[in-house]
């Protein structure tokens, strides 16, 4: 019996010893040092940390691969339908881009590309170069249609998507010929929507543009801006830069505008822009305060053009010249606050609505404020004069 008890007693003594040591150590850590004998800080043992690369989780690595494969797939699908547009006297140097939209050889590009030279050539992805003729062109949207004579089996048609449901932050993929480097792909996102750009040859603006940070440079003009499905969502048209090269701010004509303009370019050789016939300005806080206006947003009508739809509908322009913030203006005119039941906060809203939702001959309802009273005015849109 004693042989059984002895080992257990020994084990108990050992455990008691360990606990006692631990409690003694804990007591010494918590005790307040004697004032006469300052406590000596324990010597710290350096800790050596060895950093080793942590592999990406399988899900993240797979996601990166998926993104790469998406761009690779879109490029493989669309690039055969993207063409290099060359001037006859600059053979081999792309002055712009374009893309095939049907088996009849129609190619969409920019107006400023189509008008760059009277004798244009188109080079396909297989390096086959053929003459091109301009079927129709429109400076107001900066769109043009070329046509080449080539067997349909040698053409790759690029699919058109839609742009009405685009959202800021969506992926944007551009394919074109920047600086003559054929069929170059760049990627980015949609940075903003509904932009307008002034024209050098007119007081009217190019409407409803998509802003993107996908690199767009000289030679990209006329090439497609694509979504993740490889569908055209816009036609690359311009950059905003002080140096003439990409600075992260590029613009594309939305494909919904392309769908409106291109059929008329093919059928008529031109596009009939709907026209109201007013000049004016977006309201500013200074205008509202100085003119004592009854609303804070909208478009103040400065002038109504003679014999225009606005004139026939009875819209009124200003009757007194003023200068506000250094800008000459006219006060006393109607204030446009809505069109077709949609609020007009500034002049861009008016321009974009007309470009996106109306055609020549349409009857539209304008909501205006006149003498402090809101009223409705019906107006029939006419074609913008050809010299505008």
Secondary structure, DSSP 8 states (H G I E B T S, - for coil): -HHHHHHHHHHHHHHHHHHHHHHHHHHHHHS---TTS--------------------HHHHHHHHHHHHHHHHHHHHHGGGEEEEEEGGGTT-EEEEEEE-STT-EEEE-HHHHTS-SSEEEE-TTS-EEEEEEEEEETTTTEEEEE----GGG-----B---TT--TT-EEEEEE-GGG-TTEEEEEEEEEEEEEEE-SS-SSEEEEEEEE-S---TT-TT-EEE-TTS-EEEEEEEE--SSSS--S-EEEEEHHHHHHHHHHHHHHSS---EE--EEEEE--HHHHHHHT-S-SSSEEEEEE-TTSHHHHTT-----EEEEETTEEEEESS-EEEEETTEE--SHHHHHHHHHHH--TT-EEEEEEEETTEEEEEEEE-EE--TT-
